[in-house]
Amino acid sequence: MRRVVCPGSFDPVTNGHLDIISRASRLYDEVVVAVLINKNKKSLFTVDERADMITAVVKQYGNVKVDKFYGLTVDYCKEQDIPVIVRGLRAVSDYEYELQMAQMNHRIAGVETLFMATNPEYAFLSSSLMKEVVKFGGDISGLVPDSVHDRLVERLQQQT
């Protein structure tokens, strides 16, 4: 079985993330969306909330599952016997960082990295940008799943 992991913090998941996940689901038998537990980062949503939101929006794909992990992605890959990481590239600036990570991951554990060019429709999206726009009353409809949009607006309204 061909398996791939799509790791990230997904705080929150965007349509750009979902574009990469859905495209990977057509190439691999199983896609594991691995939600990073980052104890050094102040997330808007808990890891369980992020995993729940992703689970709800990937139900349509029969071969996508959601998991949570802490530590290095390559350690997770070794533990789960997943030989490939898929990463979306939005811009040239992403490539330099992602290439360095891919080379390190290969050096540490022999894990390959598949880079997917993001759909231009979503190339400007980031979770932090979505949070900032909503925080100041902007409309991000169509940029995140509707269920995520509602939770994001609600959470940010609670904070103000």
C-alpha atoms as one frame of an Amber mdcrd trajectory, in Angstrom:
protein
   0.000   0.000   0.000   1.333   3.421  -0.974   1.070   5.837   1.957   1.911
   9.509   2.371   1.758  11.938   5.270   0.623  15.536   4.999   1.906  17.184
   8.200   1.152  20.620   9.564  -0.313  22.665  12.363  -3.546  23.410  10.434
  -4.568  26.249  12.768  -7.029  26.296  11.029  -7.189  24.122   7.914  -7.665
  26.165   4.717  -8.864  25.319   1.226  -5.213  25.426   0.187  -4.462  22.587
   2.605  -7.491  20.695   1.321  -6.345  21.145  -2.270  -3.057  19.384  -1.478
  -4.795  16.678   0.578  -7.347  15.926  -2.135  -4.721  15.784  -4.873  -2.525
  13.496  -2.759  -5.547  11.253  -2.152  -5.735  10.621  -5.900  -2.056   9.606
  -6.034  -1.750   7.465  -2.906  -3.715   4.609  -1.369  -3.737   6.342   2.011
  -3.115   9.943   3.060  -2.473  10.617   6.731  -3.068  14.218   7.721  -0.807
  14.545  10.763  -1.628  17.464  13.021   1.437  18.757  14.827   1.338  19.218
  18.566   3.655  22.211  18.980   4.100  23.014  22.649   6.117  26.141  21.803
   3.420  27.750  19.685   0.248  29.428  20.932  -2.467  27.963  18.730  -5.942
  29.394  18.355  -7.449  25.893  18.375  -6.370  22.909  20.444  -4.845  19.961
  18.619  -8.059  17.995  19.204 -10.173  20.805  17.742  -7.910  21.049  14.704
  -8.028  17.278  14.176 -11.832  17.292  14.524 -12.228  20.105  11.976 -10.008
  18.298   9.479 -11.760  14.972  10.046 -15.102  16.611   9.283 -13.934  18.148
   6.002 -12.031  15.118   4.642 -14.859  12.613   5.116 -15.549  12.738   1.392
 -12.178  11.104   0.734 -12.310   7.455   1.672  -8.544   7.123   1.927  -7.687
  10.083   4.187  -7.255   9.700   7.922  -6.307  12.250  10.568  -3.784  11.705
  13.333  -1.849  13.851  15.836   1.855  13.802  16.584   4.559  15.502  18.583
   8.183  15.793  17.525   9.889  15.326  14.200   7.793  14.419  11.191  10.399
  11.835  10.134  10.102  10.086  13.503   6.343   9.927  12.976   6.944   8.552
   9.470   9.253   5.830  10.809   6.800   4.877  13.574   3.895   4.701  11.122
   5.888   3.145   8.238   5.123   6.053   5.892   7.894   6.640   3.331   6.747
   9.954   1.828   5.855  13.448   3.057   3.753  15.672   0.793   4.186  19.436
   1.034   2.466  22.232  -0.838   4.546  25.044  -2.273   2.877  28.437  -2.555
   5.821  30.531  -3.692   9.546  30.387  -4.385  10.154  31.531  -0.819   8.502
  28.301   0.445  10.817  26.210  -1.724  14.075  27.186  -0.030  12.822  26.270
   3.432  11.012  23.136   2.269  14.019  21.922   0.255  16.251  22.215   3.305
  13.713  20.267   5.380  13.342  17.614   2.661  17.084  17.110   2.474  17.358
  16.826   6.255  14.431  14.386   6.409  16.037  12.233   3.750  19.382  12.343
   5.555  17.885  11.446   8.938  15.453   8.726   7.909  15.466   8.189   4.146
  11.997   9.728   3.952  11.178  11.246   0.561   9.336  14.540   0.093   6.861
  15.203  -2.694   6.376  18.891  -3.491   3.052  19.918  -5.005   2.597  23.337
  -6.514  -0.422  24.908  -4.865  -3.399  25.727  -7.021  -2.930  29.436  -7.922
  -6.428  30.087  -6.567  -5.077  29.313  -3.078  -1.427  30.354  -3.387  -1.808
  33.336  -1.061  -3.563  31.441   1.738  -2.083  30.773   5.141  -3.742  29.952
   8.431  -2.222  33.019  10.066  -3.531  35.290   7.300  -7.020  33.803   7.645
  -6.981  34.487  11.402  -5.797  38.061  10.906  -8.405  38.876   8.267 -11.242
  37.488  10.391  -9.907  39.254  13.498 -10.368  42.588  11.739 -13.781  41.762
  10.298 -12.746  40.634   6.817 -14.582  37.992   4.820 -12.755  34.725   4.114
 -15.733  32.859   2.674 -14.579  30.364   0.081 -11.033  30.319   1.469 -11.717
  27.880   4.300 -14.451  25.240   4.600 -17.755  26.690   5.844 -17.628  24.741
   9.112 -14.109  26.016   9.780 -15.166  29.555   8.894 -17.929  29.465  11.488
 -15.657  28.113  14.228 -12.930  30.622  13.385 -15.288  33.591  13.537 -16.800
  32.329  16.791 -13.410  31.750  18.430 -12.031  35.143  17.456 -15.207  36.889
  18.617 -14.810  35.181  21.997 -11.308  36.625  22.313 -12.356  40.237  21.723
